[in-house]
C-alpha cells in the first residue's frame, strides 16, 4: 500500500487534476487521470476510492463497487472507502445473467465448421496435387465461411446486467448508450424460422440477442425486453 506522499511530483499533479476534473463534473477526464496513476501504482487505495466515486457519477455503479472494494482491501482502515462501499451496496441491487452458448448451437456450429474446414483442406490438397487454381480459391471461400461462423457469436452477450452488456469479445456497452433497436427475422417460404434482436450502441458497438443460440435464453430475452421494450423475432 502507498500514500500520496509516496508519489512522484508528476503523479501528485495527476492526482490533483483528477480531483479538479471531478469537482468540475468532467468525469471522463478525471477517470483518465486515475487510470494513469493506477498504471504506475496499483496499490494506492485513495485513487481506487476516487475512481469509484467518478464511476458512480458516470452511472457505472457495479464497477464503482469493485473500485471501493479494492480501496477497502488495500487499506482496511480507510473509513471513506468503507462508507462508500456500504452505501452503494445497500442502494444497489445488481441483477445479472451469465449467458452461455446453448448446447444445440455448439453442436451445430461445431459440425458446420468442421465440415467447411474439412472441405477447404480437401480443395487445398487438390490445388497442390493438380495445380488447380480454382480449387485453391474455392478452399479460401470455404475457410472464409467457417471463420464467419466462428465470428458471429462474438457480438452476442456474455453477461447482461443492470448497467449494460459485456459481449463475448470482451467489449462492454452500457444501456444509457443504446441508440437503436432492430428486430431481425429469418423466414422460409413466408414462415418465421428464427429471430434475433440487434442492439446498436454508441461507438459503433452492436449486440445480437439470438435466443436459439444462447442459454438461459428466456431470462436473457426477459431482461433485454424490460430494458428495450422489444422482443427478438
C-alpha positions, 0 to 999 in steps of 0.5 A: 500500500502507498500514500500520496506522499509516496508519489512522484511530483508528476503523479501528485499533479495527476492526482490533483487534476483528477480531483479538479476534473471531478469537482468540475463534473468532467468525469471522463477526464478525471477517470483518465487521470486515475487510470494513469496513476493506477498504471504506475501504482496499483496499490494506492487505495485513495485513487481506487476510492476516487475512481469509484466515486467518478464511476458512480457519477458516470452511472457505472455503479457495479464497477464503482463497487469493485473500485471501493472494494479494492480501496477497502482491501488495500487499506482496511482502515480507510473509513471513506472507502468503507462508507462508500462501499456500504452505501452503494451496496445497500442502494444497489441491487445488481441483477445479472445473467451469465449467458452461455452458448446453448448446447444445440448451437455448439453442436451445430456450429461445431459440425458446420465448421468442421465440415467447411474446414474439412472441405477447404483442406480437401480443395487445398490438397487438390490445388497442390496435387493438380495445380488447380487454381480454382480449387485453391480459391474455392478452399479460401471461400470455404475457410472464409465461411467457417471463420464467419461462423466462428465470428458471429457469436462474438457480438452476442452477450456474455453477461447482461446486467443492470448497467449494460452488456459485456459481449463475448469479445470482451467489449462492454456497452452500457444501456444509457448508450443504446441508440437503436433497436432492430428486430431481425427475422429469418423466414422460409417460404413466408414462415418465421424460422428464427429471430434475433434482436440487434442492439446498436450502441454508441461507438459503433458497438452492436449486440445480437440477442439470438435466443436459439443460440444462447442459454438461459435464453428466456431470462436473457430475452426477459431482461433485454425486453424490460430494458428495450421494450422489444422482443427478438423475432 
